[in-house]
């Protein structure tokens, strides 16, 4: 059965509410929860972007059995990979082994803040490989030294490790990132229900590794209100990953999506209170071989009503399907 997750979307929600919402999501019966890891929101209208790792620490303590995951953390610029390894191991301990580290090669939107520019995609993937090797090396315990083209580690050691190494879920969207995910990943993260990518991942080391996807929804009893909100807060997603990874600031996302219409967003995002529409959208992922799909409810002020609807109607329908 496909696992249905809840998304703590930092770019639209205050930090304390994120923790309260994930506790409510666990009680409602979601199977796991993911948290975004940004420095900026995509659009100024979204209004928030707290530090994901502080939220994760609180969520690990506030929840009881809910698996947690970053979706996803970039370990190549804003964070040194040795620091990512330390905080991931700590969340693994705090959560009692319920944490998966989702990793990706990042977006200019978040990584430019350290003032070192934004490398071309081939360079980013080379950096990403080194970062993953460092994280995996530190998870093995003991002192670890690394000399790479992009990163060095000088006799580092993690003194607080969970009983089992934190699993790595690697985000991929094409051949280069897919190769990295196949080689290093305990799980795959993909932004589209790409059957070929899932098959490639499974064929590389056999079936059985989890495959994670994510689906935005905009629940509202008023479908017109849902479409308006989805357009206002989610139009940034329509240009696709190759554009999203390169734009440097919310103002650029706003400019790039000026011509996106409400009906364009509604074609991509189930809007309203139609359970069947969400079931069909999730089915596209399950048919492609995804084992996990995390739902994102658009709009911070509408999380609790979405969670209540999910508990009573949506989650039972998804499990029947």
N, C-alpha and C positions, 0 to 999 in steps of 0.2 A: 504494500500500500504506500502511495506517495505521502511523504511527510509534509504537512502544511505549517509554514512558519509565519511569525509575526515580525515586522520590521520596525525597529527603533530608528526612525529617520531623523538624525540629528539636525539636518538642514532646515527643518520646519518646526521643531519642537523644543521648548525649554528643557534644561537638563533634569530638573526634579520631576517634571511630568513624564519624561522618558522612562524613568525608573518606576513611577506609579503605573504607567501604562503597561509595562512589560509584566509587572506583577498581576495586573488584571488579565493580561493575555494568557498567562500560565493558568490562572483559575478558570478561564473560559475554555481551555482545552487545546490551545495551539501546541504543536509538537516541538517547536524550537523557536529561537529568536535570533535575529541578526541585527547588527548595528552598523550604520554607515560611519566612515572615518574621514571627515573633511575638515579643512580650515575655513572654507567659504561655503555658503549656499550657492546653488546655481543661479538663482534669481534673488534680487534684493527683497522681493515680496515674500520670500520664504522666511526670512527674518531671524534665523538662528544658525548656530554651528558650534555647540559646546564640544569640549574635548572628549572624544569617544571613550578613551581609556578610563577616565574618571567615572563616566557613566557605567562602563562595564564592571568596574570594581563594585559600585553600588548595586548594580543589577545582580552580580554574582552572589552578593550577601543577602539581597532582598528576596530572590527567588529560591525555590527549594529543589526542584528536579529538572528545570527547563534547560536544555542544552543551549549554549550561547556561541555566537560566532561573529567575527568582524566580516563586513561585506562591503568593501574589502580595504585592507591596509596596504599602503604603498611603502616599501622598506628601502627606497633607493635615494631619497633626497631629504625630505623634511625629517625623517627618522633614519638614524644609522641602524643597519640591520642588527647589530649587537644589542641596541636598546630595544628594538622590537622583540628580540628573543627574550630579554629579561622581563618585559611587561607581559608578554604572552604567557610565559611560565608562571608568573605571579597570578594572573587571572586563572590559569589552570589550577593552581593551588587553592585560591579563594573559592572557586566554583566546585571544588571536589572532583575535578576531572571532567567537567561538563563543557569545556571550551574548545572550539576549533578556530585556528588562526587562518582567516581568509586573506590571501595576498594577491596583489595586482601590480602592474607596472605604472599605475598612477595617471594623474591628470595635471596638466599645467595649472589649472585653477587652484590647486592646493599646494603644489610643490614649488611654484615660483617665489613663494614668500621668503625663502632663505636667500634670495638674491644671486643664485648661481645659474640663471637661465633655464631653458627647457631643452634637453638633448633630443636629437632625432630618434625615431622609434627604434631603429636597430641598436643604437647605443643604450637606450632604456632597457631593452631586452637583455643585452649583455650585462648591464648593471643588475638586473633582476635575477639573473642566474647566480651571480656572485652572492647577492644578498640571501638567496634561499640556501646556498651552500653554507653560509655563515650561520644562519638560524638553525639549520639542521645539525651542524657541528656542535653548537652550544647546547642544543637539546640533549645531546648524548652524554653530557656531564663531563667533569674534568676540565683541565685548563686547555684552552683552544687558541691557536695562533693561525692567522691567515694573511697571505700576501697576494693580492689580486691587482688587476689593472685599475679598478675603481675603488676598492675598499681594502683596508688593512684592519686586522684585529691583533692586538698585542696582549697575549697571555690573559685572555678573559675566561671567567668561569661563572656559571650561574649557581648560586648557593641554595636557591629555593626552586626546586623542580617538582612538578606533580609526579605521582607514582608511575604514570605512563606518559610518554612524550605527547605534547600537544599535536594533534593532527594538523596537516597543512592542506588547505583547499586553495588551489591555484586558479586564478581567473584567466580565461583565454577567449580570444575572438577570431583568431586566424592561425596560420601555419606556424609562425614563430612562437607565439605564446602557447599554442596548442602543444608544441613539442616540449616546452618547458613544463607545462602541466602534466603531460604524459610521463615525463622522466622523474619529476620530483613530487608530484601531488599525491596525497592520500585521497583527495577528492578534487572534482572539477567545479569551477564556477563559470557560468556562461550567461550573457545578457540576452540572448535570443534562443528560441527552441530549435537549435541547429542539430539536426540528426547526424550529419556527417561528422561534426566535431565530437559529439558524444561517442559515435562509433569508433572514431580514431582513438579517443581516450581509452575506451574499453578494450580495444584490440591491442593496445600497447603493453598492457600488463594483466590482461584478463578482466572478466566481469567482476562486479562486486563492490567497486569503489563508488561512493556517493557522487551524485551530480546535482549541483545546486543551481536553481534559477530564481528569478524574482519577477513578480507581476504587480504593477500598480493598479489599484482600483480606487474608485471614488464613490463610496456609499453615501447615499442621501435619499430619503423618501421622496424628495423633489428631484426628478431627473434633470430638469433645467438648471437647478442650483448646482447639481453635481458637475454638469458639463462646464458651467462658468468657473467653478473652483478648479477643476482639472486644467482648464486652459490657463487660468491665471497663475497656477503654481507648478504646472508640470509640462508646459510647452517646450521647455529646455531639452527634453529627452528626444524630441522628434528628429533632429538632424542626424542622429546616429553616433556611434562610438568614435569614428575617425575624426569627426568634428569636435565632439565633446572632450576628447583627450587633449586637444590643442588650444582651446580658447582660454585666455588668462584670467578673466574676471566676470562677475555677474553682469556687468554692463555689456560685455561682448555676447553673452548668451541671450540677453534681451534683444540686442540688435540682430543676432542671427535668426531669431524666431519671430520677428515682427510680422512676417507674412503668414504665420501659422494661425489657422482659424480654429474656433472652438470645435467645429465638426471634424477637423483633422485629428485633434486630440481624442475625441470621442470614438474614433475608429480604432485607436490603439488601446484606450483605457476603458474598461467597463464602468459605466456611470449610472448611478441610480440605485435601485434596490432589487435588481433582477438577478436572482441566484443563478439561474441557468446561464446567464451571460458570463459570469465568473467561472462556473464549472467548465464551460466550453473553452474559455481562455486558458485555464489550467490544463485542460486536456491536451492542448497543443504541446505543452511541455512534457506531460507524461507519455504521450505518443512518441516523442523524440528521445525518450529514455531517461528523463530526469527523475531522480528519486526524491528530491526535495524542491518545494516551491514556496518562497517567502512572499507573503502579500504585504503591500504597502498601501495603507489608507492615506489618501491625500487630504491634508488639512489637519493641523494639530488640534484644533478645537472640536474635531469630529471623531477622535479616537475612541472614546468610551461608547458612543452609540454604534460605531462600527464593531467593536469588540462584542457588545451585546447582541448585535445582529449575527455576527459570526458564530457565537455560541449557540444561539437558538435555531438558526436557519442554514447559514453557509457551511460551517464545518460538517454538520451531519450530511448535507447534500454532497459535499466533496468526497466524503468517505463512502457514501453509497455509490457514487460514480466510479 
